[in-house]
Amino acid sequence: MVRSDNVVEKIEWDDDTRDRIRAIGLKLAYVARAGIDADAEGRIFEMRSPSGRYALAFRCASSVEADSWFEAIHGCVNALLTQALAQVNLMLGGHPQVRRMGWVSEQISEDGIIMWKPKFLTLTQNELLFYEAVPQLKTEWAEPRITRPLVATRVVQTTSRTAPVMKGLSDVISLRIRTGTQNGVRTHTLRVETHADLAQWVRAIVLGTYEACSETSQVTSPCIWRGENCELVVNLDVGISLTGPSREILWQHPFEAIRATGDDGGRFLWIDFGPPAGEQELDLLTSAKPIVFILHSFLATKVYRLGLYA
């Protein structure tokens, strides 16, 4: 009997040092294709640790190989999100309850140069939260860099969900959201890596907004109408009304009566109810944008409830 030895296993390679092996955790890691400016041939993709402290760039022999590796790693990262989401909600105790989370890239401008910067995005039952990296502690989850309330936020633009990814032409898969704030309208353009990611984020944000509106149900705002201190009331079921100093109802209209709305970009809001009520001018004392966005979100929620959302 002749026994065959595995000679290859016995070879001592010059650089074969076991302690040089490094493991890269995929749970909550950032994985993205390099931009066209850095990678005209489509052979590079990058990874970053959840903390954002470490980054790796992988350069493959061809764009086909790069796509294959990227899709495999990106798929593994997505598969681990369910487990990570359960762990996060267990740690937070449901306050807040995280519905969806993951890395995106936000379009920013630095010194007049447009670039994409990684952001960790979290969707709760009421808010969209932006972090610079994955929060590790409960206290870090409570301190997002930016908070956008869902009732005053809407998705205003997305790239086509069916368009092919053409390197350098349509390789940016993105969505744009806007929020009405006390400082005016704030816009975020967010890039994701696949059309599936885009569809999931858009659906989560849109449905999350409807749920947040249903849960909030009513929003009030102090205002001045015809020289009197009043309160504007936007109620999801009743519509829009105005109460006077003694809490008496000065006027009330269902959402269906609204013909048009407008604002001056500052404090003033105009609502046209058509005849006989006509147009009403309101001084909201601060930016009118939050109420404008909330009003539109409530209207969209009512349409969704009626089954008219496509």
PALUMSE-372517 format. One record per residue: x negated, z, y of N, C-alpha, C in turn. Coordinates in steps of 0.05 Angstrom, whole numbers, plus 5000, padded with zeros to 4 digits. Layout:
! PALUMSE-372517
nxx / nzz / nyy / caxx / cazz / cayy / cxx / czz / cyy
X / Z / Y / X / Z / Y / X / Z / Y
...
This chain:
! PALUMSE-372517
nxx / nzz / nyy / caxx / cazz / cayy / cxx / czz / cyy
4983 / 5000 / 4976 / 5000 / 5000 / 5000 / 4982 / 5000 / 5025
4990 / 4983 / 5043 / 4974 / 4982 / 5068 / 4992 / 4993 / 5091
4982 / 5013 / 5105 / 4996 / 5025 / 5127 / 4987 / 5013 / 5154
5007 / 5004 / 5169 / 5000 / 4991 / 5194 / 5001 / 5012 / 5217
4979 / 5015 / 5231 / 4978 / 5033 / 5254 / 4986 / 5019 / 5280
4998 / 5034 / 5297 / 5004 / 5023 / 5324 / 4979 / 5027 / 5342
4963 / 5007 / 5343 / 4938 / 5009 / 5357 / 4942 / 5012 / 5387
4964 / 4999 / 5397 / 4969 / 4999 / 5426 / 4972 / 5028 / 5436
4986 / 5044 / 5420 / 4992 / 5072 / 5429 / 4966 / 5088 / 5432
4945 / 5080 / 5418 / 4920 / 5095 / 5419 / 4901 / 5087 / 5441
4908 / 5065 / 5455 / 4891 / 5056 / 5476 / 4894 / 5075 / 5500
4872 / 5083 / 5511 / 4872 / 5100 / 5535 / 4867 / 5082 / 5559
4888 / 5077 / 5574 / 4886 / 5060 / 5597 / 4872 / 5076 / 5619
4857 / 5062 / 5637 / 4842 / 5075 / 5658 / 4860 / 5091 / 5677
4884 / 5080 / 5682 / 4902 / 5094 / 5701 / 4926 / 5107 / 5687
4923 / 5112 / 5662 / 4946 / 5123 / 5646 / 4945 / 5153 / 5648
4954 / 5163 / 5671 / 4956 / 5192 / 5675 / 4985 / 5200 / 5677
4994 / 5217 / 5658 / 5022 / 5224 / 5656 / 5033 / 5238 / 5681
5016 / 5253 / 5695 / 5026 / 5267 / 5718 / 5031 / 5249 / 5742
5024 / 5223 / 5739 / 5029 / 5204 / 5761 / 5058 / 5193 / 5759
5072 / 5198 / 5737 / 5099 / 5188 / 5734 / 5117 / 5203 / 5753
5133 / 5189 / 5768 / 5152 / 5201 / 5786 / 5181 / 5192 / 5780
5199 / 5210 / 5779 / 5227 / 5204 / 5774 / 5242 / 5202 / 5801
5258 / 5182 / 5804 / 5274 / 5178 / 5828 / 5303 / 5183 / 5821
5314 / 5205 / 5832 / 5342 / 5211 / 5827 / 5361 / 5191 / 5839
5381 / 5183 / 5825 / 5400 / 5163 / 5835 / 5425 / 5175 / 5847
5431 / 5200 / 5841 / 5455 / 5212 / 5852 / 5453 / 5215 / 5882
5472 / 5202 / 5896 / 5473 / 5202 / 5925 / 5449 / 5190 / 5939
5435 / 5173 / 5925 / 5412 / 5158 / 5937 / 5423 / 5134 / 5953
5408 / 5127 / 5973 / 5415 / 5103 / 5989 / 5401 / 5079 / 5977
5416 / 5058 / 5971 / 5406 / 5034 / 5960 / 5417 / 5010 / 5976
5399 / 4994 / 5987 / 5408 / 4972 / 6004 / 5389 / 4948 / 6002
5400 / 4925 / 6006 / 5383 / 4901 / 6009 / 5369 / 4901 / 6036
5345 / 4891 / 6036 / 5331 / 4888 / 6062 / 5344 / 4867 / 6079
5342 / 4870 / 6105 / 5354 / 4850 / 6123 / 5339 / 4824 / 6123
5352 / 4803 / 6133 / 5340 / 4776 / 6133 / 5314 / 4776 / 6149
5312 / 4792 / 6170 / 5287 / 4792 / 6187 / 5263 / 4802 / 6171
5268 / 4821 / 6153 / 5246 / 4832 / 6137 / 5242 / 4818 / 6111
5262 / 4803 / 6102 / 5261 / 4791 / 6075 / 5275 / 4764 / 6074
5262 / 4744 / 6085 / 5274 / 4718 / 6086 / 5279 / 4706 / 6058
5264 / 4714 / 6038 / 5267 / 4703 / 6011 / 5286 / 4719 / 5994
5296 / 4741 / 6003 / 5315 / 4757 / 5988 / 5303 / 4771 / 5964
5278 / 4780 / 5966 / 5264 / 4792 / 5943 / 5261 / 4822 / 5945
5271 / 4834 / 5967 / 5266 / 4862 / 5972 / 5292 / 4878 / 5974
5291 / 4902 / 5962 / 5313 / 4921 / 5967 / 5300 / 4948 / 5970
5314 / 4966 / 5982 / 5302 / 4992 / 5988 / 5319 / 5015 / 5978
5306 / 5038 / 5974 / 5319 / 5062 / 5966 / 5309 / 5085 / 5984
5328 / 5104 / 5989 / 5320 / 5128 / 6003 / 5332 / 5152 / 5989
5318 / 5174 / 5990 / 5327 / 5199 / 5978 / 5351 / 5209 / 5993
5368 / 5226 / 5980 / 5392 / 5237 / 5994 / 5385 / 5252 / 6020
5362 / 5264 / 6021 / 5353 / 5278 / 6045 / 5344 / 5259 / 6067
5338 / 5234 / 6059 / 5328 / 5215 / 6078 / 5298 / 5218 / 6084
5285 / 5237 / 6071 / 5256 / 5242 / 6076 / 5238 / 5222 / 6063
5247 / 5210 / 6040 / 5230 / 5192 / 6025 / 5244 / 5165 / 6023
5228 / 5144 / 6024 / 5239 / 5117 / 6023 / 5220 / 5099 / 6006
5231 / 5081 / 5991 / 5216 / 5062 / 5975 / 5226 / 5034 / 5980
5208 / 5015 / 5981 / 5216 / 4987 / 5983 / 5206 / 4973 / 5957
5224 / 4958 / 5944 / 5217 / 4944 / 5920 / 5216 / 4914 / 5925
5194 / 4902 / 5919 / 5191 / 4873 / 5923 / 5190 / 4860 / 5895
5208 / 4843 / 5889 / 5210 / 4830 / 5863 / 5198 / 4802 / 5864
5194 / 4791 / 5840 / 5181 / 4765 / 5838 / 5199 / 4742 / 5849
5226 / 4747 / 5848 / 5244 / 4726 / 5857 / 5270 / 4740 / 5867
5286 / 4724 / 5881 / 5311 / 4735 / 5891 / 5330 / 4741 / 5868
5329 / 4726 / 5847 / 5346 / 4731 / 5823 / 5339 / 4757 / 5811
5313 / 4763 / 5808 / 5305 / 4788 / 5796 / 5313 / 4811 / 5815
5309 / 4807 / 5841 / 5317 / 4828 / 5860 / 5347 / 4834 / 5859
5363 / 4813 / 5857 / 5392 / 4817 / 5855 / 5399 / 4833 / 5830
5386 / 4826 / 5808 / 5391 / 4839 / 5782 / 5385 / 4869 / 5783
5361 / 4875 / 5794 / 5353 / 4903 / 5796 / 5372 / 4918 / 5816
5377 / 4905 / 5838 / 5394 / 4918 / 5858 / 5422 / 4924 / 5847
5434 / 4905 / 5834 / 5461 / 4909 / 5823 / 5462 / 4930 / 5802
5440 / 4932 / 5785 / 5439 / 4953 / 5765 / 5437 / 4980 / 5777
5419 / 4983 / 5796 / 5415 / 5009 / 5809 / 5439 / 5017 / 5826
5449 / 4998 / 5841 / 5473 / 5004 / 5858 / 5496 / 5012 / 5840
5499 / 4999 / 5817 / 5521 / 5006 / 5799 / 5518 / 5034 / 5788
5494 / 5042 / 5782 / 5489 / 5070 / 5772 / 5495 / 5090 / 5794
5486 / 5085 / 5818 / 5491 / 5103 / 5841 / 5521 / 5106 / 5845
5537 / 5084 / 5844 / 5566 / 5086 / 5847 / 5579 / 5102 / 5824
5568 / 5098 / 5800 / 5579 / 5112 / 5777 / 5576 / 5142 / 5779
5555 / 5151 / 5793 / 5549 / 5179 / 5796 / 5565 / 5192 / 5819
5578 / 5176 / 5835 / 5593 / 5186 / 5858 / 5616 / 5204 / 5850
5630 / 5198 / 5828 / 5652 / 5214 / 5819 / 5643 / 5243 / 5813
5621 / 5245 / 5798 / 5610 / 5271 / 5792 / 5601 / 5286 / 5817
5587 / 5272 / 5835 / 5578 / 5284 / 5860 / 5601 / 5293 / 5877
5623 / 5278 / 5878 / 5646 / 5285 / 5894 / 5659 / 5311 / 5884
5661 / 5313 / 5857 / 5672 / 5337 / 5845 / 5654 / 5362 / 5851
5628 / 5358 / 5850 / 5610 / 5380 / 5856 / 5612 / 5389 / 5885
5614 / 5370 / 5903 / 5616 / 5376 / 5932 / 5642 / 5391 / 5938
5664 / 5382 / 5927 / 5690 / 5395 / 5932 / 5691 / 5423 / 5920
5677 / 5427 / 5897 / 5675 / 5453 / 5885 / 5660 / 5472 / 5903
5638 / 5462 / 5915 / 5622 / 5478 / 5933 / 5637 / 5485 / 5959
5652 / 5466 / 5969 / 5666 / 5470 / 5994 / 5692 / 5485 / 5991
5701 / 5487 / 5966 / 5726 / 5501 / 5961 / 5751 / 5488 / 5973
5749 / 5462 / 5977 / 5772 / 5447 / 5988 / 5775 / 5449 / 6018
5755 / 5460 / 6032 / 5757 / 5463 / 6061 / 5731 / 5452 / 6074
5730 / 5426 / 6081 / 5751 / 5407 / 6078 / 5751 / 5395 / 6050
5772 / 5380 / 6043 / 5773 / 5366 / 6018 / 5761 / 5338 / 6023
5740 / 5331 / 6009 / 5727 / 5305 / 6012 / 5741 / 5285 / 5994
5750 / 5264 / 6006 / 5764 / 5243 / 5991 / 5745 / 5221 / 5982
5726 / 5214 / 5999 / 5706 / 5193 / 5993 / 5681 / 5199 / 6009
5658 / 5191 / 5997 / 5633 / 5194 / 6011 / 5613 / 5174 / 6001
5593 / 5168 / 6017 / 5573 / 5149 / 6008 / 5557 / 5139 / 6032
5535 / 5125 / 6026 / 5518 / 5114 / 6047 / 5529 / 5088 / 6058
5527 / 5085 / 6084 / 5532 / 5059 / 6097 / 5508 / 5055 / 6117
5508 / 5032 / 6129 / 5488 / 5027 / 6150 / 5503 / 5021 / 6176
5496 / 5035 / 6197 / 5510 / 5031 / 6223 / 5494 / 5014 / 6241
5507 / 4996 / 6255 / 5493 / 4978 / 6274 / 5488 / 4994 / 6300
5463 / 4995 / 6308 / 5456 / 5009 / 6332 / 5438 / 4991 / 6349
5434 / 4999 / 6374 / 5416 / 4984 / 6391 / 5395 / 5003 / 6402
5370 / 4996 / 6397 / 5347 / 5012 / 6408 / 5329 / 4994 / 6424
5327 / 5001 / 6449 / 5310 / 4984 / 6468 / 5319 / 4955 / 6468
5345 / 4951 / 6466 / 5356 / 4924 / 6467 / 5354 / 4909 / 6440
5344 / 4922 / 6419 / 5342 / 4909 / 6393 / 5364 / 4920 / 6375
5379 / 4901 / 6363 / 5400 / 4908 / 6344 / 5388 / 4913 / 6317
5395 / 4936 / 6305 / 5385 / 4943 / 6278 / 5406 / 4959 / 6263
5401 / 4963 / 6237 / 5419 / 4978 / 6220 / 5405 / 5004 / 6212
5420 / 5026 / 6215 / 5409 / 5052 / 6209 / 5426 / 5066 / 6188
5414 / 5077 / 6166 / 5430 / 5090 / 6145 / 5445 / 5114 / 6156
5470 / 5117 / 6148 / 5486 / 5140 / 6155 / 5501 / 5148 / 6130
5505 / 5174 / 6126 / 5520 / 5184 / 6104 / 5548 / 5190 / 6114
5568 / 5175 / 6103 / 5595 / 5176 / 6113 / 5613 / 5191 / 6094
5630 / 5209 / 6105 / 5648 / 5225 / 6089 / 5676 / 5223 / 6100
5695 / 5219 / 6082 / 5723 / 5217 / 6090 / 5737 / 5242 / 6079
5748 / 5258 / 6097 / 5764 / 5282 / 6088 / 5793 / 5275 / 6092
5810 / 5295 / 6088 / 5839 / 5290 / 6091 / 5847 / 5285 / 6120
5830 / 5293 / 6139 / 5838 / 5289 / 6167 / 5817 / 5275 / 6184
5792 / 5273 / 6174 / 5771 / 5263 / 6192 / 5751 / 5244 / 6177
5737 / 5229 / 6193 / 5715 / 5213 / 6184 / 5690 / 5226 / 6196
5671 / 5234 / 6178 / 5648 / 5249 / 6187 / 5622 / 5233 / 6183
5605 / 5233 / 6202 / 5579 / 5219 / 6201 / 5556 / 5240 / 6199
5538 / 5235 / 6180 / 5514 / 5252 / 6177 / 5490 / 5234 / 6176
5467 / 5246 / 6184 / 5442 / 5231 / 6183 / 5431 / 5230 / 6154
5439 / 5250 / 6138 / 5430 / 5251 / 6110 / 5451 / 5266 / 6094
5448 / 5267 / 6068 / 5468 / 5282 / 6052 / 5465 / 5312 / 6057
5486 / 5325 / 6066 / 5485 / 5354 / 6070 / 5479 / 5369 / 6043
5462 / 5388 / 6044 / 5455 / 5403 / 6020 / 5469 / 5430 / 6018
5474 / 5442 / 6041 / 5486 / 5469 / 6042 / 5514 / 5467 / 6055
5530 / 5487 / 6049 / 5557 / 5488 / 6060 / 5557 / 5488 / 6091
5537 / 5502 / 6102 / 5535 / 5502 / 6131 / 5528 / 5475 / 6143
5513 / 5459 / 6128 / 5506 / 5432 / 6137 / 5531 / 5413 / 6136
5548 / 5417 / 6116 / 5573 / 5401 / 6115 / 5590 / 5407 / 6140
5588 / 5431 / 6151 / 5605 / 5439 / 6174 / 5593 / 5429 / 6200
5570 / 5415 / 6199 / 5558 / 5406 / 6224 / 5552 / 5376 / 6223
5572 / 5359 / 6222 / 5567 / 5330 / 6222 / 5557 / 5321 / 6250
5543 / 5299 / 6250 / 5532 / 5288 / 6275 / 5555 / 5278 / 6292
5575 / 5265 / 6279 / 5598 / 5254 / 6294 / 5623 / 5259 / 6277
5645 / 5266 / 6291 / 5671 / 5271 / 6278 / 5691 / 5252 / 6291
5705 / 5237 / 6274 / 5726 / 5219 / 6284 / 5753 / 5227 / 6270
5773 / 5237 / 6285 / 5799 / 5243 / 6273 / 5813 / 5218 / 6264
5824 / 5219 / 6240 / 5836 / 5195 / 6228 / 5861 / 5187 / 6244
5876 / 5206 / 6255 / 5901 / 5198 / 6269 / 5895 / 5181 / 6293
5871 / 5183 / 6304 / 5864 / 5167 / 6327 / 5843 / 5145 / 6321
5841 / 5138 / 6295 / 5822 / 5118 / 6286 / 5835 / 5096 / 6272
5825 / 5072 / 6275 / 5836 / 5049 / 6260 / 5814 / 5029 / 6254
5817 / 5015 / 6231 / 5800 / 4993 / 6224 / 5809 / 4968 / 6239
5791 / 4956 / 6254 / 5799 / 4934 / 6271 / 5788 / 4907 / 6262
5767 / 4908 / 6245 / 5756 / 4882 / 6236 / 5740 / 4887 / 6211
5741 / 4868 / 6193 / 5725 / 4868 / 6168 / 5716 / 4839 / 6163
5694 / 4837 / 6148 / 5686 / 4811 / 6138 / 5705 / 4803 / 6115
5706 / 4778 / 6109 / 5724 / 4768 / 6088 / 5717 / 4781 / 6061
5737 / 4789 / 6047 / 5733 / 4801 / 6021 / 5727 / 4781 / 5999
5733 / 4755 / 6006 / 5729 / 4734 / 5985 / 5706 / 4716 / 5991
5694 / 4719 / 6015 / 5672 / 4701 / 6023 / 5648 / 4707 / 6006
5633 / 4686 / 5997 / 5609 / 4690 / 5982 / 5587 / 4701 / 5999
5568 / 4715 / 5987 / 5546 / 4726 / 6002 / 5524 / 4705 / 6003
5519 / 4694 / 6027 / 5499 / 4673 / 6031 / 5477 / 4685 / 6047
5453 / 4687 / 6035 / 5431 / 4700 / 6048 / 5425 / 4688 / 6076
5425 / 4705 / 6096 / 5418 / 4697 / 6123 / 5442 / 4686 / 6138
5464 / 4681 / 6125 / 5488 / 4670 / 6138 / 5511 / 4690 / 6137
5519 / 4698 / 6113 / 5541 / 4716 / 6111 / 5534 / 4740 / 6093
5508 / 4748 / 6094 / 5500 / 4770 / 6077 / 5507 / 4797 / 6088
5517 / 4799 / 6113 / 5525 / 4824 / 6124 / 5555 / 4828 / 6118
5561 / 4847 / 6101 / 5588 / 4855 / 6093 / 5595 / 4880 / 6109
5614 / 4878 / 6127 / 5617 / 4901 / 6146 / 5647 / 4906 / 6153
5651 / 4929 / 6164 / 5677 / 4936 / 6176 / 5672 / 4949 / 6203
5691 / 4947 / 6221 / 5689 / 4959 / 6247 / 5712 / 4977 / 6252
5706 / 5002 / 6260 / 5727 / 5021 / 6266 / 5726 / 5029 / 6295
5749 / 5036 / 6306 / 5750 / 5046 / 6334 / 5767 / 5072 / 6334
5758 / 5090 / 6352 / 5772 / 5115 / 6355 / 5777 / 5120 / 6385
5801 / 5129 / 6391 / 5808 / 5137 / 6418 / 5799 / 5166 / 6423
5781 / 5170 / 6442 / 5770 / 5197 / 6447 / 5775 / 5204 / 6477
5769 / 5229 / 6484 / 5770 / 5237 / 6512 / 5750 / 5223 / 6529
5730 / 5211 / 6517 / 5710 / 5195 / 6532 / 5714 / 5165 / 6529
5739 / 5158 / 6522 / 5745 / 5129 / 6519 / 5743 / 5120 / 6490
5742 / 5094 / 6486 / 5742 / 5083 / 6459 / 5713 / 5084 / 6448
5710 / 5093 / 6424 / 5684 / 5093 / 6410 / 5686 / 5075 / 6386
5666 / 5057 / 6383 / 5666 / 5037 / 6362 / 5642 / 5041 / 6344
5647 / 5037 / 6318 / 5626 / 5038 / 6298 / 5627 / 5013 / 6280
5605 / 4998 / 6278 / 5604 / 4975 / 6260 / 5587 / 4984 / 6237
5599 / 4984 / 6213 / 5587 / 4995 / 6189 / 5582 / 4973 / 6168
5558 / 4971 / 6158 / 5552 / 4952 / 6137 / 5552 / 4965 / 6110
5564 / 4952 / 6090 / 5563 / 4961 / 6062 / 5550 / 4939 / 6046
5545 / 4945 / 6021 / 5528 / 4926 / 6005 / 5543 / 4907 / 5988
5568 / 4912 / 5981 / 5584 / 4894 / 5965 / 5612 / 4892 / 5976
5626 / 4871 / 5968 / 5654 / 4868 / 5976 / 5671 / 4889 / 5963
5664 / 4899 / 5940 / 5679 / 4921 / 5927 / 5676 / 4946 / 5944
5652 / 4952 / 5954 / 5648 / 4975 / 5972 / 5666 / 4972 / 5997
5667 / 4948 / 6008 / 5683 / 4943 / 6032 / 5712 / 4949 / 6027
5723 / 4938 / 6005 / 5751 / 4941 / 5998 / 5758 / 4971 / 5994
5740 / 4985 / 5981 / 5745 / 5014 / 5975 / 5745 / 5031 / 6001
5725 / 5025 / 6019 / 5724 / 5040 / 6043 / 5748 / 5034 / 6061
5755 / 5009 / 6064 / 5777 / 5001 / 6082 / 5803 / 5014 / 6071
5808 / 5011 / 6046 / 5832 / 5023 / 6034 / 5833 / 5053 / 6038
5810 / 5066 / 6033 / 5809 / 5096 / 6036 / 5815 / 5104 / 6065
5803 / 5090 / 6084 / 5807 / 5098 / 6112 / 5836 / 5092 / 6121
5846 / 5069 / 6113 / 5874 / 5062 / 6122 / 5894 / 5081 / 6109
5892 / 5085 / 6083 / 5911 / 5104 / 6070 / 5907 / 5132 / 6080
5882 / 5139 / 6085 / 5876 / 5166 / 6095 / 5888 / 5171 / 6122
5889 / 5150 / 6139 / 5901 / 5152 / 6165 / 5931 / 5156 / 6162
5944 / 5142 / 6144 / 5973 / 5145 / 6139 / 5979 / 5174 / 6130
5963 / 5184 / 6112 / 5967 / 5211 / 6102 / 5962 / 5232 / 6124
5942 / 5227 / 6141 / 5936 / 5246 / 6162 / 5959 / 5246 / 6183
5970 / 5222 / 6188 / 5993 / 5221 / 6207 / 6017 / 5236 / 6196
6022 / 5232 / 6170 / 6045 / 5245 / 6157 / 6041 / 5275 / 6157
6016 / 5284 / 6153 / 6011 / 5313 / 6153 / 6012 / 5325 / 6181
6003 / 5310 / 6201 / 6003 / 5319 / 6229 / 6032 / 5320 / 6240
6046 / 5298 / 6235 / 6075 / 5295 / 6242 / 6081 / 5294 / 6272
6067 / 5311 / 6288 / 6074 / 5311 / 6316 / 6049 / 5317 / 6333
6047 / 5304 / 6355 / 6026 / 5308 / 6374 / 6038 / 5311 / 6402
6028 / 5330 / 6417 / 6037 / 5334 / 6445 / 6014 / 5332 / 6464
6021 / 5325 / 6489 / 6001 / 5323 / 6510 / 6013 / 5329 / 6537
6000 / 5347 / 6552 / 6010 / 5352 / 6580 / 6007 / 5327 / 6597
6025 / 5323 / 6615 / 6024 / 5300 / 6632 / 6039 / 5304 / 6658
6037 / 5285 / 6676 / 6053 / 5286 / 6701 / 6070 / 5261 / 6701
6096 / 5265 / 6706 / 6115 / 5243 / 6707 / 6132 / 5246 / 6732
6130 / 5227 / 6750 / 6145 / 5227 / 6775 / 6140 / 5253 / 6790
6114 / 5262 / 6790 / 6106 / 5285 / 6805 / 6111 / 5312 / 6792
6123 / 5312 / 6768 / 6129 / 5337 / 6754 / 6110 / 5341 / 6731
6104 / 5367 / 6726 / 6088 / 5374 / 6702 / 6106 / 5373 / 6678
6099 / 5356 / 6659 / 6116 / 5352 / 6635 / 6098 / 5352 / 6610
6111 / 5347 / 6588 / 6097 / 5346 / 6563 / 6107 / 5322 / 6547
6088 / 5304 / 6540 / 6094 / 5281 / 6523 / 6093 / 5289 / 6494
6114 / 5282 / 6479 / 6116 / 5290 / 6451 / 6118 / 5264 / 6434
6100 / 5260 / 6416 / 6101 / 5238 / 6397 / 6106 / 5249 / 6370
6130 / 5243 / 6359 / 6138 / 5254 / 6333 / 6142 / 5231 / 6313
6130 / 5234 / 6290 / 6130 / 5212 / 6270 / 6159 / 5204 / 6262
6177 / 5224 / 6261 / 6204 / 5218 / 6252 / 6224 / 5212 / 6275
6220 / 5226 / 6297 / 6239 / 5224 / 6320 / 6232 / 5201 / 6338
6206 / 5198 / 6344 / 6197 / 5178 / 6363 / 6182 / 5191 / 6386
6186 / 5181 / 6410 / 6171 / 5191 / 6433 / 6190 / 5203 / 6454
6183 / 5226 / 6464 / 6201 / 5240 / 6483 / 6184 / 5254 / 6505
6198 / 5261 / 6526 / 6185 / 5275 / 6548 / 6202 / 5300 / 6555
6188 / 5323 / 6556 / 6202 / 5348 / 6562 / 6193 / 5358 / 6590
6211 / 5370 / 6605 / 6205 / 5380 / 6631 / 6193 / 5408 / 6632
6190 / 5419 / 6656 / 6178 / 5445 / 6659 / 6194 / 5467 / 6644
6220 / 5463 / 6641 / 6237 / 5483 / 6628 / 6242 / 5476 / 6599
6226 / 5458 / 6588 / 6228 / 5448 / 6560 / 6253 / 5431 / 6555
6267 / 5423 / 6577 / 6290 / 5405 / 6573 / 6280 / 5377 / 6567
6294 / 5362 / 6551 / 6287 / 5335 / 6545 / 6295 / 5316 / 6568
6275 / 5304 / 6580 / 6281 / 5286 / 6603 / 6288 / 5258 / 6592
6275 / 5249 / 6572 / 6282 / 5224 / 6558 / 6271 / 5223 / 6530
6283 / 5208 / 6513 / 6274 / 5206 / 6485 / 6282 / 5179 / 6474
6262 / 5166 / 6460 / 6267 / 5140 / 6450 / 6254 / 5138 / 6422
6267 / 5123 / 6404 / 6254 / 5117 / 6378 / 6231 / 5097 / 6382
6214 / 5096 / 6363 / 6191 / 5078 / 6365 / 6200 / 5049 / 6367
6223 / 5043 / 6355 / 6234 / 5016 / 6355 / 6240 / 5006 / 6383
6244 / 5025 / 6402 / 6251 / 5017 / 6429 / 6227 / 5009 / 6446
6203 / 5015 / 6436 / 6179 / 5008 / 6451 / 6175 / 4978 / 6451
6174 / 4967 / 6475 / 6168 / 4938 / 6478 / 6138 / 4933 / 6481
6125 / 4950 / 6497 / 6096 / 4946 / 6502 / 6085 / 4972 / 6512
6058 / 4975 / 6508 / 6044 / 4998 / 6520 / 6019 / 4987 / 6534
6009 / 5003 / 6552 / 5984 / 4995 / 6566 / 5972 / 5020 / 6579
5947 / 5018 / 6586 / 5933 / 5039 / 6600 / 5912 / 5027 / 6618
5902 / 5043 / 6636 / 5882 / 5034 / 6656 / 5854 / 5040 / 6647
5850 / 5049 / 6622 / 5823 / 5057 / 6613 / 5816 / 5084 / 6623
5834 / 5097 / 6638 / 5829 / 5124 / 6647 / 5852 / 5142 / 6639
5866 / 5154 / 6660 / 5886 / 5174 / 6655 / 5915 / 5163 / 6651
5920 / 5139 / 6661 / 5947 / 5130 / 6663 / 5956 / 5113 / 6639
5981 / 5119 / 6629 / 5993 / 5105 / 6607 / 6020 / 5094 / 6616
6025 / 5069 / 6608 / 6051 / 5057 / 6613 / 6064 / 5050 / 6587
6090 / 5057 / 6585 / 6106 / 5051 / 6561 / 6131 / 5036 / 6571
6135 / 5012 / 6560 / 6158 / 4996 / 6568 / 6179 / 4999 / 6545
6202 / 5011 / 6552 / 6223 / 5014 / 6532 / 6244 / 4992 / 6534
6240 / 4974 / 6553 / 6260 / 4953 / 6557 / 6284 / 4965 / 6572
6304 / 4948 / 6579 / 6328 / 4958 / 6593 / 6345 / 4976 / 6575
6357 / 4997 / 6586 / 6358 / 5004 / 6615 / 6336 / 5023 / 6623
6321 / 5035 / 6605 / 6301 / 5055 / 6612 / 6278 / 5043 / 6627
6270 / 5019 / 6619 / 6248 / 5005 / 6633 / 6221 / 5017 / 6627
6202 / 5012 / 6645 / 6175 / 5022 / 6642 / 6171 / 5050 / 6653
6157 / 5067 / 6638 / 6151 / 5094 / 6647 / 6121 / 5097 / 6651
6114 / 5109 / 6673 / 6086 / 5114 / 6679 / 6079 / 5143 / 6676
6058 / 5149 / 6661 / 6050 / 5177 / 6655 / 6021 / 5181 / 6663
6016 / 5203 / 6677 / 5989 / 5212 / 6682 / 5982 / 5233 / 6661
5964 / 5226 / 6643 / 5958 / 5245 / 6621 / 5935 / 5265 / 6628
5927 / 5264 / 6653 / 5907 / 5284 / 6663 / 5879 / 5279 / 6653
5876 / 5270 / 6628 / 5850 / 5263 / 6616 / 5853 / 5235 / 6605
5834 / 5226 / 6589 / 5835 / 5199 / 6578 / 5861 / 5194 / 6563
5873 / 5170 / 6568 / 5898 / 5163 / 6554 / 5892 / 5152 / 6526
5867 / 5146 / 6520 / 5861 / 5132 / 6495 / 5869 / 5147 / 6469
5865 / 5174 / 6468 / 5874 / 5188 / 6443 / 5903 / 5184 / 6437
5920 / 5187 / 6458 / 5949 / 5184 / 6454 / 5956 / 5155 / 6447
5943 / 5136 / 6460 / 5948 / 5108 / 6454 / 5942 / 5102 / 6424
5919 / 5111 / 6415 / 5911 / 5106 / 6387 / 5929 / 5121 / 6368
5937 / 5146 / 6374 / 5955 / 5161 / 6357 / 5982 / 5148 / 6356
5992 / 5138 / 6378 / 6017 / 5125 / 6379 / 6017 / 5100 / 6360
5996 / 5085 / 6361 / 5994 / 5061 / 6344 / 5991 / 5069 / 6315
5977 / 5091 / 6309 / 5974 / 5101 / 6281 / 6001 / 5110 / 6270
6017 / 5124 / 6287 / 6043 / 5133 / 6278 / 6061 / 5108 / 6273
6059 / 5088 / 6290 / 6075 / 5064 / 6286 / 6067 / 5050 / 6259
6041 / 5048 / 6254 / 6032 / 5036 / 6229 / 6041 / 5052 / 6205
6041 / 5079 / 6208 / 6050 / 5096 / 6186 / 6079 / 5091 / 6179
6096 / 5089 / 6200 / 6124 / 5084 / 6196 / 6129 / 5057 / 6182
6113 / 5037 / 6190 / 6116 / 5011 / 6177 / 6108 / 5013 / 6148
6086 / 5028 / 6143 / 6077 / 5031 / 6115 / 6098 / 5046 / 6098
6111 / 5066 / 6110 / 6132 / 5080 / 6096 / 6155 / 5062 / 6089
6161 / 5043 / 6105 / 6183 / 5024 / 6100 / 6175 / 5003 / 6080
6150 / 5003 / 6071 / 6142 / 4984 / 6051 / 6135 / 4957 / 6062
6129 / 4956 / 6088 / 6124 / 4930 / 6101 / 6094 / 4925 / 6103
6077 / 4944 / 6094 / 6048 / 4940 / 6096 / 6039 / 4920 / 6075
6024 / 4900 / 6084 / 6013 / 4880 / 6065 / 5984 / 4884 / 6061
